[in-house]
Amino acid sequence: MQKITAVIRIEKFDDVRAALEKRGYPGLSLIRIEGHGKQRGLRQQFRGREYTIEMLPKYELSIVVKDSDVEAIVNTIMEAARTGAAGDGKIFVSPVSAVYRIRTGESGEHAL
């Protein structure tokens, strides 16, 4: 099993969620975060003054999937979240050694 963590634009969340549901993965966890990547924030001009927003709002979503589904889920997220502009986000994949369903006591892929 693998944990996929994606940092995406807030405005792309509905597209990503719909794409994951269509793929058969409706369950995920969501956290609102702030941060920046290489673009170092956003510069804007307001009333003749320039200011910088250093920490941009993003969503971090997490989903645990079977090893065989990792590539398909990563591609689904990338296609749904991509705008082509800086700040589209990142996807991280890490191994999950165990998972347990609290309600039934099931473990492993049966608990997904």
Jmol script that loads the backbone (N, CA, C; Angstrom):
load data "model"
ATOM      1  N   MET A   1       0.842  -1.175   0.000  1.00  0.00           N
ATOM      2  CA  MET A   1       0.000   0.000   0.000  1.00  0.00           C
ATOM      3  C   MET A   1       0.885   1.236   0.000  1.00  0.00           C
ATOM      4  N   GLN A   2       0.345   2.301  -0.585  1.00  0.00           N
ATOM      5  CA  GLN A   2       1.080   3.551  -0.690  1.00  0.00           C
ATOM      6  C   GLN A   2       0.174   4.703  -0.266  1.00  0.00           C
ATOM      7  N   LYS A   3       0.781   5.720   0.343  1.00  0.00           N
ATOM      8  CA  LYS A   3       0.055   6.934   0.699  1.00  0.00           C
ATOM      9  C   LYS A   3       0.430   8.004  -0.317  1.00  0.00           C
ATOM     10  N   ILE A   4      -0.580   8.558  -0.958  1.00  0.00           N
ATOM     11  CA  ILE A   4      -0.377   9.638  -1.911  1.00  0.00           C
ATOM     12  C   ILE A   4      -0.794  10.931  -1.216  1.00  0.00           C
ATOM     13  N   THR A   5       0.136  11.870  -1.146  1.00  0.00           N
ATOM     14  CA  THR A   5      -0.129  13.182  -0.565  1.00  0.00           C
ATOM     15  C   THR A   5       0.041  14.205  -1.673  1.00  0.00           C
ATOM     16  N   ALA A   6      -1.002  14.964  -1.940  1.00  0.00           N
ATOM     17  CA  ALA A   6      -0.957  15.958  -3.013  1.00  0.00           C
ATOM     18  C   ALA A   6      -1.217  17.340  -2.438  1.00  0.00           C
ATOM     19  N   VAL A   7      -0.369  18.281  -2.802  1.00  0.00           N
ATOM     20  CA  VAL A   7      -0.556  19.686  -2.449  1.00  0.00           C
ATOM     21  C   VAL A   7      -1.051  20.359  -3.725  1.00  0.00           C
ATOM     22  N   ILE A   8      -2.280  20.887  -3.678  1.00  0.00           N
ATOM     23  CA  ILE A   8      -2.909  21.427  -4.882  1.00  0.00           C
ATOM     24  C   ILE A   8      -3.494  22.816  -4.624  1.00  0.00           C
ATOM     25  N   ARG A   9      -3.832  23.495  -5.704  1.00  0.00           N
ATOM     26  CA  ARG A   9      -4.515  24.786  -5.611  1.00  0.00           C
ATOM     27  C   ARG A   9      -5.918  24.568  -5.030  1.00  0.00           C
ATOM     28  N   ILE A  10      -6.369  25.486  -4.218  1.00  0.00           N
ATOM     29  CA  ILE A  10      -7.698  25.387  -3.615  1.00  0.00           C
ATOM     30  C   ILE A  10      -8.775  25.318  -4.686  1.00  0.00           C
ATOM     31  N   GLU A  11      -8.647  26.120  -5.726  1.00  0.00           N
ATOM     32  CA  GLU A  11      -9.685  26.171  -6.751  1.00  0.00           C
ATOM     33  C   GLU A  11      -9.753  24.900  -7.611  1.00  0.00           C
ATOM     34  N   LYS A  12      -8.763  24.010  -7.518  1.00  0.00           N
ATOM     35  CA  LYS A  12      -8.772  22.775  -8.290  1.00  0.00           C
ATOM     36  C   LYS A  12      -9.287  21.579  -7.485  1.00  0.00           C
ATOM     37  N   PHE A  13      -9.616  21.788  -6.211  1.00  0.00           N
ATOM     38  CA  PHE A  13     -10.030  20.666  -5.365  1.00  0.00           C
ATOM     39  C   PHE A  13     -11.276  19.960  -5.884  1.00  0.00           C
ATOM     40  N   ASP A  14     -12.299  20.698  -6.279  1.00  0.00           N
ATOM     41  CA  ASP A  14     -13.525  20.063  -6.761  1.00  0.00           C
ATOM     42  C   ASP A  14     -13.259  19.200  -7.993  1.00  0.00           C
ATOM     43  N   ASP A  15     -12.395  19.672  -8.882  1.00  0.00           N
ATOM     44  CA  ASP A  15     -12.039  18.887 -10.069  1.00  0.00           C
ATOM     45  C   ASP A  15     -11.313  17.602  -9.679  1.00  0.00           C
ATOM     46  N   VAL A  16     -10.372  17.715  -8.727  1.00  0.00           N
ATOM     47  CA  VAL A  16      -9.615  16.541  -8.287  1.00  0.00           C
ATOM     48  C   VAL A  16     -10.536  15.547  -7.601  1.00  0.00           C
ATOM     49  N   ARG A  17     -11.391  16.024  -6.715  1.00  0.00           N
ATOM     50  CA  ARG A  17     -12.311  15.122  -6.008  1.00  0.00           C
ATOM     51  C   ARG A  17     -13.246  14.407  -6.978  1.00  0.00           C
ATOM     52  N   ALA A  18     -13.784  15.123  -7.936  1.00  0.00           N
ATOM     53  CA  ALA A  18     -14.677  14.508  -8.929  1.00  0.00           C
ATOM     54  C   ALA A  18     -13.938  13.457  -9.753  1.00  0.00           C
ATOM     55  N   ALA A  19     -12.698  13.748 -10.129  1.00  0.00           N
ATOM     56  CA  ALA A  19     -11.912  12.790 -10.912  1.00  0.00           C
ATOM     57  C   ALA A  19     -11.596  11.533 -10.101  1.00  0.00           C
ATOM     58  N   LEU A  20     -11.281  11.707  -8.813  1.00  0.00           N
ATOM     59  CA  LEU A  20     -11.007  10.548  -7.961  1.00  0.00           C
ATOM     60  C   LEU A  20     -12.269   9.710  -7.748  1.00  0.00           C
ATOM     61  N   GLU A  21     -13.412  10.360  -7.558  1.00  0.00           N
ATOM     62  CA  GLU A  21     -14.668   9.630  -7.396  1.00  0.00           C
ATOM     63  C   GLU A  21     -14.998   8.846  -8.659  1.00  0.00           C
ATOM     64  N   LYS A  22     -14.771   9.456  -9.807  1.00  0.00           N
ATOM     65  CA  LYS A  22     -15.021   8.776 -11.086  1.00  0.00           C
ATOM     66  C   LYS A  22     -14.112   7.561 -11.235  1.00  0.00           C
ATOM     67  N   ARG A  23     -12.893   7.653 -10.714  1.00  0.00           N
ATOM     68  CA  ARG A  23     -11.908   6.566 -10.779  1.00  0.00           C
ATOM     69  C   ARG A  23     -12.234   5.466  -9.769  1.00  0.00           C
ATOM     70  N   GLY A  24     -13.142   5.756  -8.805  1.00  0.00           N
ATOM     71  CA  GLY A  24     -13.522   4.763  -7.807  1.00  0.00           C
ATOM     72  C   GLY A  24     -12.855   4.940  -6.463  1.00  0.00           C
ATOM     73  N   TYR A  25     -12.270   6.114  -6.227  1.00  0.00           N
ATOM     74  CA  TYR A  25     -11.623   6.426  -4.953  1.00  0.00           C
ATOM     75  C   TYR A  25     -12.260   7.664  -4.330  1.00  0.00           C
ATOM     76  N   PRO A  26     -13.427   7.517  -3.697  1.00  0.00           N
ATOM     77  CA  PRO A  26     -14.097   8.682  -3.124  1.00  0.00           C
ATOM     78  C   PRO A  26     -13.525   9.131  -1.779  1.00  0.00           C
ATOM     79  N   GLY A  27     -12.798   8.258  -1.075  1.00  0.00           N
ATOM     80  CA  GLY A  27     -12.311   8.584   0.265  1.00  0.00           C
ATOM     81  C   GLY A  27     -10.977   9.296   0.243  1.00  0.00           C
ATOM     82  N   LEU A  28     -10.872  10.383   0.992  1.00  0.00           N
ATOM     83  CA  LEU A  28      -9.614  11.096   1.129  1.00  0.00           C
ATOM     84  C   LEU A  28      -9.663  11.960   2.368  1.00  0.00           C
ATOM     85  N   SER A  29      -8.517  12.434   2.785  1.00  0.00           N
ATOM     86  CA  SER A  29      -8.409  13.381   3.899  1.00  0.00           C
ATOM     87  C   SER A  29      -7.944  14.709   3.332  1.00  0.00           C
ATOM     88  N   LEU A  30      -8.413  15.804   3.925  1.00  0.00           N
ATOM     89  CA  LEU A  30      -8.105  17.132   3.402  1.00  0.00           C
ATOM     90  C   LEU A  30      -7.676  18.054   4.537  1.00  0.00           C
ATOM     91  N   ILE A  31      -6.599  18.796   4.287  1.00  0.00           N
ATOM     92  CA  ILE A  31      -6.097  19.787   5.238  1.00  0.00           C
ATOM     93  C   ILE A  31      -5.842  21.076   4.462  1.00  0.00           C
ATOM     94  N   ARG A  32      -6.253  22.197   5.021  1.00  0.00           N
ATOM     95  CA  ARG A  32      -5.927  23.497   4.412  1.00  0.00           C
ATOM     96  C   ARG A  32      -4.565  23.916   4.953  1.00  0.00           C
ATOM     97  N   ILE A  33      -3.652  24.238   4.045  1.00  0.00           N
ATOM     98  CA  ILE A  33      -2.290  24.610   4.432  1.00  0.00           C
ATOM     99  C   ILE A  33      -1.910  25.923   3.759  1.00  0.00           C
ATOM    100  N   GLU A  34      -0.763  26.461   4.130  1.00  0.00           N
ATOM    101  CA  GLU A  34      -0.188  27.620   3.471  1.00  0.00           C
ATOM    102  C   GLU A  34       1.281  27.331   3.224  1.00  0.00           C
ATOM    103  N   GLY A  35       1.787  27.818   2.108  1.00  0.00           N
ATOM    104  CA  GLY A  35       3.189  27.600   1.799  1.00  0.00           C
ATOM    105  C   GLY A  35       3.546  28.212   0.464  1.00  0.00           C
ATOM    106  N   HIS A  36       4.779  27.975   0.038  1.00  0.00           N
ATOM    107  CA  HIS A  36       5.210  28.409  -1.287  1.00  0.00           C
ATOM    108  C   HIS A  36       6.313  27.483  -1.760  1.00  0.00           C
ATOM    109  N   GLY A  37       6.479  27.450  -3.050  1.00  0.00           N
ATOM    110  CA  GLY A  37       7.535  26.659  -3.672  1.00  0.00           C
ATOM    111  C   GLY A  37       8.592  27.585  -4.230  1.00  0.00           C
ATOM    112  N   LYS A  38       9.090  27.216  -5.388  1.00  0.00           N
ATOM    113  CA  LYS A  38      10.144  28.009  -6.022  1.00  0.00           C
ATOM    114  C   LYS A  38       9.692  29.415  -6.400  1.00  0.00           C
ATOM    115  N   GLN A  39       8.385  29.594  -6.607  1.00  0.00           N
ATOM    116  CA  GLN A  39       7.913  30.918  -7.025  1.00  0.00           C
ATOM    117  C   GLN A  39       7.984  31.937  -5.891  1.00  0.00           C
ATOM    118  N   ARG A  40       8.187  31.499  -4.664  1.00  0.00           N
ATOM    119  CA  ARG A  40       8.364  32.388  -3.503  1.00  0.00           C
ATOM    120  C   ARG A  40       7.183  33.308  -3.266  1.00  0.00           C
ATOM    121  N   GLY A  41       6.003  32.811  -3.464  1.00  0.00           N
ATOM    122  CA  GLY A  41       4.823  33.614  -3.188  1.00  0.00           C
ATOM    123  C   GLY A  41       4.299  34.316  -4.422  1.00  0.00           C
ATOM    124  N   LEU A  42       3.523  35.353  -4.180  1.00  0.00           N
ATOM    125  CA  LEU A  42       2.824  36.048  -5.257  1.00  0.00           C
ATOM    126  C   LEU A  42       2.989  37.547  -5.067  1.00  0.00           C
ATOM    127  N   ARG A  43       3.368  38.252  -6.143  1.00  0.00           N
ATOM    128  CA  ARG A  43       3.494  39.709  -6.082  1.00  0.00           C
ATOM    129  C   ARG A  43       2.298  40.323  -6.779  1.00  0.00           C
ATOM    130  N   GLN A  44       1.666  41.274  -6.115  1.00  0.00           N
ATOM    131  CA  GLN A  44       0.519  41.954  -6.696  1.00  0.00           C
ATOM    132  C   GLN A  44       0.632  43.455  -6.447  1.00  0.00           C
ATOM    133  N   GLN A  45      -0.101  44.197  -7.251  1.00  0.00           N
ATOM    134  CA  GLN A  45      -0.129  45.639  -7.078  1.00  0.00           C
ATOM    135  C   GLN A  45      -1.548  46.044  -6.707  1.00  0.00           C
ATOM    136  N   PHE A  46      -1.649  46.894  -5.694  1.00  0.00           N
ATOM    137  CA  PHE A  46      -2.940  47.355  -5.214  1.00  0.00           C
ATOM    138  C   PHE A  46      -2.825  48.825  -4.877  1.00  0.00           C
ATOM    139  N   ARG A  47      -3.639  49.664  -5.528  1.00  0.00           N
ATOM    140  CA  ARG A  47      -3.650  51.110  -5.303  1.00  0.00           C
ATOM    141  C   ARG A  47      -2.254  51.730  -5.422  1.00  0.00           C
ATOM    142  N   GLY A  48      -1.550  51.290  -6.452  1.00  0.00           N
ATOM    143  CA  GLY A  48      -0.246  51.859  -6.734  1.00  0.00           C
ATOM    144  C   GLY A  48       0.901  51.307  -5.911  1.00  0.00           C
ATOM    145  N   ARG A  49       0.618  50.426  -4.971  1.00  0.00           N
ATOM    146  CA  ARG A  49       1.681  49.843  -4.143  1.00  0.00           C
ATOM    147  C   ARG A  49       1.810  48.369  -4.466  1.00  0.00           C
ATOM    148  N   GLU A  50       3.035  47.893  -4.505  1.00  0.00           N
ATOM    149  CA  GLU A  50       3.292  46.480  -4.749  1.00  0.00           C
ATOM    150  C   GLU A  50       3.471  45.767  -3.414  1.00  0.00           C
ATOM    151  N   TYR A  51       2.861  44.626  -3.293  1.00  0.00           N
ATOM    152  CA  TYR A  51       3.042  43.839  -2.082  1.00  0.00           C
ATOM    153  C   TYR A  51       3.181  42.367  -2.447  1.00  0.00           C
ATOM    154  N   THR A  52       3.760  41.611  -1.533  1.00  0.00           N
ATOM    155  CA  THR A  52       4.031  40.195  -1.759  1.00  0.00           C
ATOM    156  C   THR A  52       3.265  39.347  -0.752  1.00  0.00           C
ATOM    157  N   ILE A  53       2.578  38.350  -1.270  1.00  0.00           N
ATOM    158  CA  ILE A  53       1.949  37.337  -0.412  1.00  0.00           C
ATOM    159  C   ILE A  53       2.900  36.150  -0.417  1.00  0.00           C
ATOM    160  N   GLU A  54       3.600  35.945   0.696  1.00  0.00           N
ATOM    161  CA  GLU A  54       4.634  34.916   0.744  1.00  0.00           C
ATOM    162  C   GLU A  54       4.068  33.511   0.937  1.00  0.00           C
ATOM    163  N   MET A  55       3.038  33.382   1.733  1.00  0.00           N
ATOM    164  CA  MET A  55       2.472  32.065   2.022  1.00  0.00           C
ATOM    165  C   MET A  55       1.122  31.952   1.320  1.00  0.00           C
ATOM    166  N   LEU A  56       1.059  31.128   0.293  1.00  0.00           N
ATOM    167  CA  LEU A  56      -0.160  30.972  -0.499  1.00  0.00           C
ATOM    168  C   LEU A  56      -1.032  29.859   0.076  1.00  0.00           C
ATOM    169  N   PRO A  57      -2.342  30.036   0.078  1.00  0.00           N
ATOM    170  CA  PRO A  57      -3.225  28.975   0.574  1.00  0.00           C
ATOM    171  C   PRO A  57      -3.286  27.819  -0.420  1.00  0.00           C
ATOM    172  N   LYS A  58      -3.224  26.605   0.110  1.00  0.00           N
ATOM    173  CA  LYS A  58      -3.291  25.377  -0.687  1.00  0.00           C
ATOM    174  C   LYS A  58      -4.105  24.344   0.082  1.00  0.00           C
ATOM    175  N   TYR A  59      -4.445  23.261  -0.591  1.00  0.00           N
ATOM    176  CA  TYR A  59      -5.036  22.097   0.062  1.00  0.00           C
ATOM    177  C   TYR A  59      -4.044  20.955  -0.017  1.00  0.00           C
ATOM    178  N   GLU A  60      -3.949  20.211   1.072  1.00  0.00           N
ATOM    179  CA  GLU A  60      -3.149  18.984   1.084  1.00  0.00           C
ATOM    180  C   GLU A  60      -4.125  17.830   1.239  1.00  0.00           C
ATOM    181  N   LEU A  61      -4.184  16.967   0.235  1.00  0.00           N
ATOM    182  CA  LEU A  61      -5.067  15.817   0.352  1.00  0.00           C
ATOM    183  C   LEU A  61      -4.248  14.552   0.422  1.00  0.00           C
ATOM    184  N   SER A  62      -4.752  13.586   1.180  1.00  0.00           N
ATOM    185  CA  SER A  62      -4.075  12.305   1.376  1.00  0.00           C
ATOM    186  C   SER A  62      -5.032  11.181   1.060  1.00  0.00           C
ATOM    187  N   ILE A  63      -4.482  10.155   0.415  1.00  0.00           N
ATOM    188  CA  ILE A  63      -5.269   8.981   0.076  1.00  0.00           C
ATOM    189  C   ILE A  63      -4.336   7.774   0.101  1.00  0.00           C
ATOM    190  N   VAL A  64      -4.779   6.677   0.697  1.00  0.00           N
ATOM    191  CA  VAL A  64      -3.996   5.444   0.736  1.00  0.00           C
ATOM    192  C   VAL A  64      -4.595   4.482  -0.274  1.00  0.00           C
ATOM    193  N   VAL A  65      -3.736   3.940  -1.147  1.00  0.00           N
ATOM    194  CA  VAL A  65      -4.198   3.096  -2.243  1.00  0.00           C
ATOM    195  C   VAL A  65      -3.371   1.815  -2.327  1.00  0.00           C
ATOM    196  N   LYS A  66      -3.908   0.850  -3.057  1.00  0.00           N
ATOM    197  CA  LYS A  66      -3.165  -0.379  -3.341  1.00  0.00           C
ATOM    198  C   LYS A  66      -1.971  -0.024  -4.222  1.00  0.00           C
ATOM    199  N   ASP A  67      -0.906  -0.814  -4.110  1.00  0.00           N
ATOM    200  CA  ASP A  67       0.286  -0.571  -4.921  1.00  0.00           C
ATOM    201  C   ASP A  67      -0.050  -0.522  -6.412  1.00  0.00           C
ATOM    202  N   SER A  68      -0.951  -1.365  -6.845  1.00  0.00           N
ATOM    203  CA  SER A  68      -1.296  -1.443  -8.267  1.00  0.00           C
ATOM    204  C   SER A  68      -2.044  -0.213  -8.773  1.00  0.00           C
ATOM    205  N   ASP A  69      -2.600   0.595  -7.878  1.00  0.00           N
ATOM    206  CA  ASP A  69      -3.387   1.765  -8.273  1.00  0.00           C
ATOM    207  C   ASP A  69      -2.622   3.088  -8.201  1.00  0.00           C
ATOM    208  N   VAL A  70      -1.387   3.050  -7.723  1.00  0.00           N
ATOM    209  CA  VAL A  70      -0.643   4.293  -7.482  1.00  0.00           C
ATOM    210  C   VAL A  70      -0.507   5.124  -8.748  1.00  0.00           C
ATOM    211  N   GLU A  71      -0.018   4.548  -9.822  1.00  0.00           N
ATOM    212  CA  GLU A  71       0.236   5.308 -11.044  1.00  0.00           C
ATOM    213  C   GLU A  71      -1.054   5.920 -11.595  1.00  0.00           C
ATOM    214  N   ALA A  72      -2.139   5.157 -11.585  1.00  0.00           N
ATOM    215  CA  ALA A  72      -3.408   5.667 -12.107  1.00  0.00           C
ATOM    216  C   ALA A  72      -3.933   6.828 -11.257  1.00  0.00           C
ATOM    217  N   ILE A  73      -3.831   6.715  -9.934  1.00  0.00           N
ATOM    218  CA  ILE A  73      -4.323   7.774  -9.050  1.00  0.00           C
ATOM    219  C   ILE A  73      -3.453   9.027  -9.173  1.00  0.00           C
ATOM    220  N   VAL A  74      -2.140   8.858  -9.230  1.00  0.00           N
ATOM    221  CA  VAL A  74      -1.240  10.005  -9.400  1.00  0.00           C
ATOM    222  C   VAL A  74      -1.555  10.721 -10.708  1.00  0.00           C
ATOM    223  N   ASN A  75      -1.724   9.966 -11.795  1.00  0.00           N
ATOM    224  CA  ASN A  75      -2.054  10.581 -13.088  1.00  0.00           C
ATOM    225  C   ASN A  75      -3.403  11.284 -13.053  1.00  0.00           C
ATOM    226  N   THR A  76      -4.376  10.697 -12.362  1.00  0.00           N
ATOM    227  CA  THR A  76      -5.700  11.312 -12.225  1.00  0.00           C
ATOM    228  C   THR A  76      -5.593  12.659 -11.512  1.00  0.00           C
ATOM    229  N   ILE A  77      -4.840  12.697 -10.420  1.00  0.00           N
ATOM    230  CA  ILE A  77      -4.663  13.949  -9.666  1.00  0.00           C
ATOM    231  C   ILE A  77      -3.933  14.985 -10.518  1.00  0.00           C
ATOM    232  N   MET A  78      -2.860  14.557 -11.194  1.00  0.00           N
ATOM    233  CA  MET A  78      -2.098  15.510 -12.011  1.00  0.00           C
ATOM    234  C   MET A  78      -2.954  16.117 -13.116  1.00  0.00           C
ATOM    235  N   GLU A  79      -3.727  15.290 -13.805  1.00  0.00           N
ATOM    236  CA  GLU A  79      -4.559  15.799 -14.892  1.00  0.00           C
ATOM    237  C   GLU A  79      -5.624  16.771 -14.378  1.00  0.00           C
ATOM    238  N   ALA A  80      -6.234  16.447 -13.243  1.00  0.00           N
ATOM    239  CA  ALA A  80      -7.313  17.286 -12.713  1.00  0.00           C
ATOM    240  C   ALA A  80      -6.794  18.564 -12.069  1.00  0.00           C
ATOM    241  N   ALA A  81      -5.580  18.551 -11.529  1.00  0.00           N
ATOM    242  CA  ALA A  81      -5.055  19.703 -10.787  1.00  0.00           C
ATOM    243  C   ALA A  81      -4.213  20.644 -11.637  1.00  0.00           C
ATOM    244  N   ARG A  82      -3.832  20.228 -12.820  1.00  0.00           N
ATOM    245  CA  ARG A  82      -2.901  21.008 -13.635  1.00  0.00           C
ATOM    246  C   ARG A  82      -3.567  22.224 -14.275  1.00  0.00           C
ATOM    247  N   THR A  83      -2.907  23.389 -14.114  1.00  0.00           N
ATOM    248  CA  THR A  83      -3.312  24.598 -14.843  1.00  0.00           C
ATOM    249  C   THR A  83      -2.234  24.991 -15.844  1.00  0.00           C
ATOM    250  N   GLY A  84      -1.020  24.493 -15.623  1.00  0.00           N
ATOM    251  CA  GLY A  84       0.106  24.850 -16.479  1.00  0.00           C
ATOM    252  C   GLY A  84       0.897  26.035 -15.970  1.00  0.00           C
ATOM    253  N   ALA A  85       0.486  26.607 -14.856  1.00  0.00           N
ATOM    254  CA  ALA A  85       1.173  27.766 -14.285  1.00  0.00           C
ATOM    255  C   ALA A  85       1.943  27.348 -13.025  1.00  0.00           C
ATOM    256  N   ALA A  86       2.921  28.162 -12.653  1.00  0.00           N
ATOM    257  CA  ALA A  86       3.664  27.915 -11.423  1.00  0.00           C
ATOM    258  C   ALA A  86       2.701  27.874 -10.249  1.00  0.00           C
ATOM    259  N   GLY A  87       2.942  26.977  -9.312  1.00  0.00           N
ATOM    260  CA  GLY A  87       2.092  26.883  -8.133  1.00  0.00           C
ATOM    261  C   GLY A  87       1.020  25.817  -8.236  1.00  0.00           C
ATOM    262  N   ASP A  88       1.093  24.954  -9.261  1.00  0.00           N
ATOM    263  CA  ASP A  88       0.098  23.881  -9.402  1.00  0.00           C
ATOM    264  C   ASP A  88       0.204  22.847  -8.281  1.00  0.00           C
ATOM    265  N   GLY A  89       1.372  22.709  -7.670  1.00  0.00           N
ATOM    266  CA  GLY A  89       1.502  21.820  -6.519  1.00  0.00           C
ATOM    267  C   GLY A  89       2.475  20.692  -6.721  1.00  0.00           C
ATOM    268  N   LYS A  90       2.431  19.750  -5.793  1.00  0.00           N
ATOM    269  CA  LYS A  90       3.330  18.597  -5.781  1.00  0.00           C
ATOM    270  C   LYS A  90       2.548  17.368  -5.338  1.00  0.00           C
ATOM    271  N   ILE A  91       3.063  16.189  -5.723  1.00  0.00           N
ATOM    272  CA  ILE A  91       2.497  14.918  -5.266  1.00  0.00           C
ATOM    273  C   ILE A  91       3.639  14.095  -4.690  1.00  0.00           C
ATOM    274  N   PHE A  92       3.416  13.557  -3.490  1.00  0.00           N
ATOM    275  CA  PHE A  92       4.397  12.712  -2.819  1.00  0.00           C
ATOM    276  C   PHE A  92       3.793  11.320  -2.634  1.00  0.00           C
ATOM    277  N   VAL A  93       4.592  10.292  -2.855  1.00  0.00           N
ATOM    278  CA  VAL A  93       4.138   8.917  -2.658  1.00  0.00           C
ATOM    279  C   VAL A  93       5.066   8.270  -1.644  1.00  0.00           C
ATOM    280  N   SER A  94       4.492   7.682  -0.586  1.00  0.00           N
ATOM    281  CA  SER A  94       5.287   7.022   0.448  1.00  0.00           C
ATOM    282  C   SER A  94       4.642   5.698   0.836  1.00  0.00           C
ATOM    283  N   PRO A  95       5.472   4.748   1.261  1.00  0.00           N
ATOM    284  CA  PRO A  95       4.943   3.430   1.629  1.00  0.00           C
ATOM    285  C   PRO A  95       4.142   3.470   2.931  1.00  0.00           C
ATOM    286  N   VAL A  96       3.132   2.615   3.001  1.00  0.00           N
ATOM    287  CA  VAL A  96       2.329   2.431   4.209  1.00  0.00           C
ATOM    288  C   VAL A  96       2.540   0.989   4.641  1.00  0.00           C
ATOM    289  N   SER A  97       3.037   0.803   5.856  1.00  0.00           N
ATOM    290  CA  SER A  97       3.351  -0.557   6.307  1.00  0.00           C
ATOM    291  C   SER A  97       2.137  -1.300   6.840  1.00  0.00           C
ATOM    292  N   ALA A  98       1.153  -0.587   7.360  1.00  0.00           N
ATOM    293  CA  ALA A  98      -0.041  -1.254   7.895  1.00  0.00           C
ATOM    294  C   ALA A  98      -1.208  -0.283   7.939  1.00  0.00           C
ATOM    295  N   VAL A  99      -2.408  -0.832   7.837  1.00  0.00           N
ATOM    296  CA  VAL A  99      -3.624  -0.048   7.985  1.00  0.00           C
ATOM    297  C   VAL A  99      -4.660  -0.912   8.692  1.00  0.00           C
ATOM    298  N   TYR A 100      -5.440  -0.313   9.585  1.00  0.00           N
ATOM    299  CA  TYR A 100      -6.461  -1.025  10.354  1.00  0.00           C
ATOM    300  C   TYR A 100      -7.761  -0.253  10.316  1.00  0.00           C
ATOM    301  N   ARG A 101      -8.858  -0.967  10.150  1.00  0.00           N
ATOM    302  CA  ARG A 101     -10.180  -0.351  10.234  1.00  0.00           C
ATOM    303  C   ARG A 101     -10.632  -0.501  11.685  1.00  0.00           C
ATOM    304  N   ILE A 102     -10.858   0.595  12.364  1.00  0.00           N
ATOM    305  CA  ILE A 102     -11.198   0.585  13.783  1.00  0.00           C
ATOM    306  C   ILE A 102     -12.510  -0.145  14.040  1.00  0.00           C
ATOM    307  N   ARG A 103     -13.522   0.125  13.237  1.00  0.00           N
ATOM    308  CA  ARG A 103     -14.848  -0.439  13.450  1.00  0.00           C
ATOM    309  C   ARG A 103     -14.870  -1.967  13.433  1.00  0.00           C
ATOM    310  N   THR A 104     -14.173  -2.576  12.441  1.00  0.00           N
ATOM    311  CA  THR A 104     -14.249  -4.030  12.265  1.00  0.00           C
ATOM    312  C   THR A 104     -12.997  -4.782  12.684  1.00  0.00           C
ATOM    313  N   GLY A 105     -11.888  -4.073  12.829  1.00  0.00           N
ATOM    314  CA  GLY A 105     -10.637  -4.731  13.158  1.00  0.00           C
ATOM    315  C   GLY A 105      -9.915  -5.290  11.934  1.00  0.00           C
ATOM    316  N   GLU A 106     -10.467  -5.066  10.736  1.00  0.00           N
ATOM    317  CA  GLU A 106      -9.815  -5.547   9.518  1.00  0.00           C
ATOM    318  C   GLU A 106      -8.456  -4.858   9.361  1.00  0.00           C
ATOM    319  N   SER A 107      -7.542  -5.537   8.659  1.00  0.00           N
ATOM    320  CA  SER A 107      -6.236  -4.955   8.432  1.00  0.00           C
ATOM    321  C   SER A 107      -5.806  -5.188   6.989  1.00  0.00           C
ATOM    322  N   GLY A 108      -4.742  -4.491   6.585  1.00  0.00           N
ATOM    323  CA  GLY A 108      -4.230  -4.611   5.241  1.00  0.00           C
ATOM    324  C   GLY A 108      -5.150  -3.972   4.224  1.00  0.00           C
ATOM    325  N   GLU A 109      -5.082  -4.467   2.971  1.00  0.00           N
ATOM    326  CA  GLU A 109      -5.893  -3.892   1.893  1.00  0.00           C
ATOM    327  C   GLU A 109      -7.383  -4.028   2.131  1.00  0.00           C
ATOM    328  N   HIS A 110      -7.805  -5.002   2.953  1.00  0.00           N
ATOM    329  CA  HIS A 110      -9.222  -5.167   3.281  1.00  0.00           C
ATOM    330  C   HIS A 110      -9.750  -3.986   4.089  1.00  0.00           C
ATOM    331  N   ALA A 111      -8.846  -3.279   4.770  1.00  0.00           N
ATOM    332  CA  ALA A 111      -9.248  -2.134   5.589  1.00  0.00           C
ATOM    333  C   ALA A 111      -9.362  -0.840   4.778  1.00  0.00           C
ATOM    334  N   LEU A 112      -8.908  -0.884   3.526  1.00  0.00           N
ATOM    335  CA  LEU A 112      -9.026   0.319   2.682  1.00  0.00           C
ATOM    336  C   LEU A 112     -10.470   0.448   2.294  1.00  0.00           C
TER     337      LEU A 112
END
end "model"
wireframe off; spacefill off
backbone 0.3
color backbone group
